[in-house]
Amino acid sequence: MTSKKTYYASIDAKDLLHFDFPYDGGCSTTLYVRKMSEKTDVFVKFSKAQLIIDSYNGSNFRVKFDKNPSSVYTFNGASDHSSNVAFLQNTSRFINNLKRSKKVTIELEFYNEGNQAIEFDTEGFKWNH
């Protein structure tokens, strides 16, 4: 309800994730960067999935940029408690690495499905906000 602009950039994962019932049929994944007011968020959203999220302490996952060693990042769930969205902490470090990479792989833990790796082609990603 303000006149401030919101900026978005998004990247779809290369492949669908495949889970058992009730999430079967292929799950698409999108990585978003969003600037709303003065806050920049990075989040991953799944079309149909249930993440394991520690709502009190945050949860960890691994991120690999190109062929560099993987790093641990912390994420939190959405404020509306949606179980298919993960918001990263330390967004500036992530965005700086994202802008320089050609490929990003994120590994998260899903309910009853264990850890799954999601790959994004990020070459040419632009973010100037």
Order of alpha helices (4+ residues) and beta strands (2+ residues): beta-beta-beta-beta-beta-beta-alpha-beta-beta
